[in-house]
Amino acid sequence: MIEIERKFKVVSEVFKAEAFQQNRIVQGYLCSDPERTVRIRIKGNKGYLTIKGKGNESGLSRLEWEKEITVSEAELLLTLCEKGVIEKTRYDVQCGNHIIEVDEFYGDNKGLIMAEIELKSETESFEKPYWLGEEVTNDERYYNAYLSKNPFKNWKR
């Protein structure tokens, strides 16, 4: 139930040609408090309820609990979510022994492309493809819960 994850900006769309799978995702937050988030997600033809705790000091690890629910349940729960639904396509890319999940955002977050990789430990090494850019693991601006309230289109760049 502990998620260990690193996040990166993506500097090239070459990953699309390397992806073995892609899914459209729509998600909203019943609670986006940084201490605990409660997310509703529709990914492909499945629904999910996910609860995440606050990250540790490094930002790499946090408690995560997820339960599959029906799409109709997820659609109903999305109507109760806070303002700011996230829409994106997730591309799964095999890289060595790991799968890197790359999210291309739409709507108010269009133009943002992020990658994340789940690890077994905070010190586990992994192959870093050339299209991974700056690491933003501990930068809360790149958390989906933050993006739902402070969309990428409003950032000063």
Summary of the structure (lengths in Angstrom):
residues: 157
radius of gyration: 15.0
end to end distance: 36.0
largest distance: 40.4
contacts: 452
relative contact order: 0.26
helix: 17%
strand: 48%
